[in-house]
Amino acid sequence: MLRLMIYNDEVVTLEFVIESLVEVCDHHIEQAEQCAWLLYFTGKCQIKNGERNQIYPMYKELLSRGFNVDIL
């Protein structure tokens, strides 16, 4: 099982993080808000677990939106 991680780059806004997690990762708004605050306060957040075929498209889309993401 792979983990999709997002890292704080201090460029994108909390609102953009929340919007993107809802659109790309299918998060509920509350879940996206929690991830955004974790990202803000700790500098990173695990946003999704799954198989490569599920995680990789999300990874590519978040990269295209300017996020600093990684698959572990």
C-alpha positions in Angstrom: 0.0 0.0 0.0 1.3 3.4 -1.0 1.0 6.7 0.8 0.4 10.1 -0.9 2.1 12.8 1.1 1.8 16.6 0.7 4.3 19.1 2.0 4.0 22.7 2.9 5.7 25.0 0.4 4.3 28.2 1.9 3.0 29.3 -1.5 -0.5 27.9 -1.9 -3.3 29.1 0.3 -5.3 27.0 2.8 -8.4 27.5 0.6 -6.6 26.2 -2.5 -5.3 23.1 -0.5 -8.8 22.4 0.7 -10.4 22.9 -2.7 -7.8 20.6 -4.4 -8.1 17.8 -1.8 -11.9 17.8 -2.3 -11.6 17.8 -6.1 -8.6 15.5 -6.6 -8.6 13.2 -3.6 -12.4 13.0 -3.0 -12.0 14.3 0.5 -15.0 15.5 2.4 -14.7 19.2 3.2 -14.0 18.5 6.9 -11.3 16.0 6.1 -9.7 18.4 3.6 -9.7 21.2 6.3 -8.1 18.9 8.8 -5.4 18.0 6.3 -4.8 21.6 5.4 -4.3 22.6 9.1 -1.9 19.6 9.6 0.0 20.7 6.6 0.1 24.3 7.9 1.2 23.4 11.4 3.5 20.4 10.8 4.7 21.0 7.3 3.4 17.7 5.9 0.3 15.5 5.8 -0.5 12.0 4.5 -3.5 12.6 2.4 -4.3 9.2 0.8 -3.5 5.5 1.1 -4.0 3.1 -1.8 -2.7 1.2 -4.7 -0.5 2.7 -7.4 -3.4 2.9 -9.9 -5.4 5.0 -7.4 -2.6 7.1 -6.0 -0.6 8.0 -9.1 -3.3 10.0 -11.0 -3.9 12.0 -7.8 -0.1 12.6 -7.5 0.1 13.8 -11.1 -2.8 16.2 -10.8 -1.6 17.7 -7.5 1.8 18.2 -9.1 0.2 20.0 -12.0 -1.6 22.3 -9.5 1.8 23.3 -8.0 1.8 21.1 -4.9 4.9 19.5 -3.4 3.8 15.9 -3.1 5.5 12.5 -2.9 4.5 8.8 -3.0 6.0 6.7 -0.3 
